[in-house]
């Protein structure tokens, strides 16, 4: 329920619309009771054939109740739905504010399909919280109690019957059905998450599934997930229908009991017979407000589960920015120093980076090499504070990165990662991510530098760059880094999908632009490292060798062995 309290706090931001919804809901409910009560009284009164003027007041009251009911119901719908849409807006903004600081590492914990199901499906489910859970019970209780007080003026016994009916239809029956509803809602949400995950994996991996002849198997898994989801929805629907039917049956039984008891009271002379039809009509009408309580447990449990699944994503403590942040040293290229840095991914038993000590001088060109999984990329991610929890110290330009804001650090760094995202739009749109308002001539010049002159700025880029080759994506990412023009370059396998000749041309352009900048290049290739000021060799999260290319080759250690293996493979 703690997560649901968060939703309640967001609901209470719309106090004005909430109060108006309750007010007009009460007016609509009590006007409906008054409309049918006056109708019953008018029918009974007319049976005695009184003069028409004796019925004029009742007829006028009847019309007033009808008009009030219609206007109040419209106003209730207007204010309640306006509040709902505004509350959903608050909910989305609040959730985004909480998930945004977790974005770099959240995909390590949640599959994209499941995450999408939570963000979209569970937020949409919470739209019923205000409309079906929050204010309708308040309106029901006020209308019911007002009706019971009215009924006591004619018969205390009938008022007690109505009160018992309120307890049965508004509390006891919904509570009984709520027990099983918890289990059903859990299963429905789990099946929906599985369906979203299977659908996302089939769409994103369809090409590979086709290549390995596994598409039909994956499709069968998707169909199975779909059938399981539909089956659980059917169970939930049947349970909801049974609850509603039971509530309606009890409501009708109470109305029949009111009729029978009222008739007996008339015979006994304890109730004026002219009021019997009125009281029966009152009981029939007031239970119209109680009947929707049959689905109250459905929406309550649905809202509880939705809020729990949604906010469980952001339950982890977000990264806390320093209280007194130090600005990034933008005047010149910074130096980089790692001091006894150790880091392990959450849930892993071994350290991805262990006891790393290294120094990258200001304006130097440093390569970090090693086998796959040796911790090279993790080292860059720690420098970028993508993983903010680690042991040791990292200094940038003599300033501890812990004292810098991540946004400031990212804003002053040219970064090319192994996987770079490309948005649906044009080449121009994707280049302008690095810098707004860049002249078209400069954009075209950068495309030429990265050997993408065959593209025009208005060429289309599909979602995730699906119409670009791996090499084109990497060159476009390098172009964005060049446009950014900062003094610290962090390059993680930037040319792994590019041929050797193009790679050499790219490095020539890149190092020409970064002549006075600090460059850290992560690479599994050992060719072309002769001109690097420093080469850092990593193995199993540790730095095993450091030196220039000639020094490492002369030492004939780990790097020398790697170089000999590379020669034997490619020569």
Secondary structure, DSSP 8 states (H G I E B T S, - for coil): -HHHHHHHHHHGGGHHHHHHHHHHHHHHHHHHHHHHHHHHHHHHHHTT---HHHHHHHHHHHHHHHHHHHHHHHHHHHHHHHHHHHHHHHHHHHHHHHHHTTHHHHTTTS-HHHHHIIIIIIHHHTHHIIIIIISHHHHHHHHHHHHHHHHHTT-HHHHHHHHHHHHIIIIIHHHHHHHHHHHHHHHHHHHHHHHHHHHHHHHHTHHHHHHTT-HHHHHHHHHHHHHHHHHHHHHHHHHHHHHHHHHHHHHHHHHHHHHHHHHHHHHTTSS-GGGHHHHHHHHHHHHHHHHGGGGHHHHHHHHHHHHHHHHHTT-S------TT------SS---EEEEEEEE--TT-SS-SEEEEEEEE-TT-EEEEEESTTSSHHHHHHHHTTSS---EEEEEETTEEGGGS-HHHHHHT-EEE-SS----SEEHHHHHTTT-TT--HHHHHHHHHHTT-TTS-TT-EE-GGGTTS-HHHHHHHHHHHHHHH--SEEEEESTTTTS-HHHHHHHHHHHHHHTTTSEEEEEES--TT-TT-SEEEEEETTEEEEEE-HHHHHHHTSHHHHHHHHHHHHH-
